[in-house]
Amino acid sequence: MKTDLHCHTTVSDGSMTPAQLVAYAGRAGLDCIAVTDHDCLDGGIRAAGAAEEQHSRVKVIAGVELSTFDYKNGRRVHLLCYRPRRTKVLEEICRVTCESRLKAAIEMLEMISPRYPVDLETVRAFSPGSSSVFKQHIALALMHMGYDIQLYGSLFDSLFSRSHGMASVEPHYPETREVLEAAAGSGGVCVLAHPGVYRNFDVVAELCGLGLQGIEAQHPRQSAEDCARAAQAAAQKGLIPTGGSDFHGAYSKIVNPIGARTAPDGTLERLEHLFL
């Protein structure tokens, strides 16, 4: 089973609608995808509905990617939660995070607007259906206004680089352990996303005690060494090794079609056993 367990849509910061993503996955020969939009559950639900309407052969797992911060270690941590069943608490966490992201976007626009004639209403036109406003949406608006010829060009770097961007504002993210416990309480399967990207390997053992059930062992922004380390951690801790492309469509800094990375053999079967 060719399975991509990490995909995004226009409901967060991807360039394809949920329906377009499902159709694309079918043409690309995938058997299963997980739709894991940032801090929003709607994308996966809509994609599952689209698969039914299209009579698609592609199995859709509805999920979410939760943005958190490990305040004890000073690092970002992303958690994937697949097929949560009791979603009230997760929905509230997502709502607060999306509000914080929108507040950050407004602050960024206040710093940008003296130099470039862009405002929130303009940017909103480039983020239809999104749960919030992301940096990519601001950059896309500026690109369409003629200030750059590519999304992730020199303008994006000068504005949004975390090290030197003149308009870089990070949202406030909820605490990792609190979010993990809420995700585990939802009945969903909780997975540590791309641990090599945010250097999260040191907290794997602790998170296992709070309900972590998987770790992303295949991801396009992880080095071969990090992928191997994640697979080793999965074997040692009894976690499910997952994998996916982290597909964002046109909103990607690297060449990254759907299915560019897929889950290891046997992963889907192990997940489905937990879904029962």
N, C-alpha and C positions, 0 to 999 in steps of 0.2 A: 504494500500500500504506500503510494507516494503521498506524503503528508507534510504540509507546511503549517506549523502551529503558531505562526506569528505574522499577522497581516493587519494593515490599517486601511481605513476608508475615509471618505469625506466627513464622516461623523466626528473624526478628530483631525489628524493632519496628513491624511492620504489624499491622492488626487482622483481616485476612482470611487464611485458610489458603491454601496454594498451590492447592488444588483450587477453592476459592471464587473466588480471583483469576482463574483461567483461565475459569471459567463467566461471571464478571462481564465480562471482556474480550470474550468472544463476544457477550454481550447488548449491549455498548456499541459493537459494530461494528468492533472492532479486528482487523486482520489478523495482527499480530505483537506480542508483548511480550517484553521481557527481564526476568527475575526476578533482581534484584541485591541480595540481602539483605546486611546489614552483616556483614562478616567471617565469612561462613558460606556454603558451597557447596550445602548440602542443599536450600535453598528452590527453586533453579532446577531441580535434578534432580527433585524431587518434583513441581514444576509441569509439567515435560515429561512425566513419567509420567501425571499427571492428564489432560493434554491427549489422550494416547493412549486412556486409559480412557473419556473423555467423547466420543471421536470428534470432537473439537473442530476447527473450521476455523482456530483461532488457532494460529499458529506460535509456539513458545516457545523463546527463546534462554536457556540456563542461564548465569548469570554470578554475579558477586559484587561488592560495593562494599567496597573496602579502605580502612580508616581509617589515615591516616599523618600524620606531622608532619615538616615541613621545619625541622629544627633550625638550619639556617644562616640562614634568614630569619624564624624564629619564627612560622610560620603552619601551620594545619592544611591538609592536602591530601587529598582523596578521589579514589581511582582506581577506575574501573569496569573489570573484566576480563570480557570476553565469551568464552564457550565455551573455557575452558582445558582442555587435554588431559592434561598431565602435572601432576598437582595435589598431589603429595606435599609440596613445599616450601610452596606456598600454604596447604595445610591446617594445617601447623605454625604459620605466621605467624598464621592465623586463630585457632588454638587459644590461642596466647599472648595475643593481643589480647582474646579473650573472657574469659580468666582475669583479665586486668587490669581489664576492665570490671566483672566480678563483684566483684572486690576493691574497686573504687571504690564500687559499690552498697552493699556491706556497710559501708564507712566512712560513707557518707551515712546509712544506716539507724541507725548508732550515734549520729549527731548528731541525727537526727529523733526517735528513740524516747523520749527524755526528755520530749518535748512531745506526741507522738502515739503511741498504743498499736499500733505496727506493727512487724513483724519480717520476716525473710527468708522464713520459711515462708508467711506471709500473702501477701507479694508474689508468691511463686512460683505461687500459685493464679491470679494474673492474668497470668502469662507462660507458659502451657502451650505446650510445643514450641519455645520460644525458645532460641537458642544461648547467651543470657546474660540478665542483668537490666538493663533500661534505665530511665532516669528516668521514662519514660512509664508503666512498669509500677508503679513506686512511687506515682506520682500517681494512677493508676487505683485502686489499693488504697485510698488515702486518700479518694478521691472516694466509693467504695462504702461507706466507713466513715462518711460523712456530713460530712466536713470541707471539702468544696467541692462546687459544683454543676456544675462543668465541669472538663475535664481540664487545660486550659491557662488556669486562672484565677489569681487573686491568690495562692493558696497555692503553685502551681507556681513562680510568679515569685519569691516570697519564699524558697523553698527552693533553687531550682535556677538562678536567673539567674547567668550567668557573671560579671556585674559586682558583684552584691550578695547573691547567694543564701547563706543561712546554712549550707546543706548541699551546696554545689556542689563536687564532687570530679571531676576529669578523669582518665580512665584514662591509662596510659602507652601512647603509640602508637609503632609502629616507624617508622624513618626512611624518608622518601619514596623516595629514590633506591634504597635496598636493596629495598624492596617492588616498585618498578616493574621493576627488573631481574629479580626473581623472577617477576613476573607475565608479563613478556615471555618469560622462559625456559619458562613453562608452555605456550607455544603459543597462548595466548589473545590476543585483540585488546584492547590497553590504551588506555583513554580517560580524559582528565582530566575529572572531574565538576565541574559548576557552578563554573568558575573565578572567576566574579564574586562568589560568596558568600564565599569565603575569600581573595579578592584574590591569585590565583595566576598572573595573566598574565605576571608578570616571569620566571617560571621555565619558561615553555613551551619556549623555544628549547633550554634545557639538557635538559629531559626528552625532547625529540625525539631527542636523541643517545643516550638510554638505553632506547629502545624504545617511546616513546609513539606511538600511531597515530591517535588521535582526540581530539576536544575537544567537550564538551557545549555546543552553541550554543543550545539551547532548554531552558529550565528555569524553573519558576514563580517561583522566588525570585531570579532574575536580572532586572535592569532591561533595558529595551529596548536601552540603550546597551551593556550588558555582553553581551547576546546578539549584537548586531552586531559587537562587538569579538572575540568568540569565533569568529564566522563568518569574519571577516577574518583572524584568526590561522590558521584552518584553511586558507584559500585560500593564504596566504603560505607556510605551512610544509608544505603537502601533506598535511594531516591530514584525517580523515573528520569532518565536522560531524555530531554526533548530537543527540538530544533526547528528552526524556521528562518525565513528570509528577512523578517522585519520589513516587509514590503510596504512602501509608501508611494509607489508609482513615480510620477514626475518629481515629487518632493523628496528626492534622495540625492545625497552627495556622491554616491558611487553607482556604478552600473549594477543594478540589482533587480532582475525580473523575479516574478513570483516563482517559488520553487528553487531559487538559487541555492538555498540551504533547506534541507528537509530533516525530519525526525529520524532517528535510528530505527532499524527494524525492531518490531515488537513494541514500540512505544505506544502506538494507538491502542493495541490490545490491552496493555496495562492501564491506560487511561480509562478505557471503556469499562474495565472491571470495577474501577472506582466510581464510575458514573452510575452504576446499578443501585 
